[in-house]
Amino acid sequence: MWNPYALILGLFALAGVFLTAWGLSIIVKGRKTLRWPATEGVIEHSAADADDLFPRILFSYTVAGQTYRRELEFPGGISPAPELAVSYVVRFPTGAKIRVYYDPEQPERATLEPGPARGDWMILASGLAATAFGIAALWFSGG
């Protein structure tokens, strides 16, 4: 007989597998930036917008005679604390000279903070937990 709970638990475990793979890919991409070369750059604009919890930080840098301008990116899908924007503006004030880490294959891709972000492991951990829970629940339900 068809068990709808087994289907739900199976889909839950499958979603956990996809979440685990996504989290792993984020961490791998973040770790790649640790091997990127660095160059000197400058913060052109740094401000905390009252309507947004993320700061707006624009920086420029030069690689092989070509000047690039980028905005510091933050991972999507997060809800930062209100202090985040202020802490970044203090850390990266307008006019400050900074180290910019750039992708040697695509120098227009760059960051001020190489490596995985602080919360990236949470996606991987959530995926692993969902997968383990789904499989264990299926196992013990006899499904």
WOFENUR-V74736 format. One record per helix or strand of 3 or more residues. SS is the DSSP state (@ for helix, = for strand). FROM is the first residue (numbers start at 1). TO is the last residue. If there is no record, write none. Layout:
ss: (SS:SS)
from: (FROM:FROM)
to: (TO:TO)
This chain:
ss: (@:=:=:=:@:=:@)
from: (4:37:55:66:83:97:120)
to: (35:48:63:71:91:102:141)
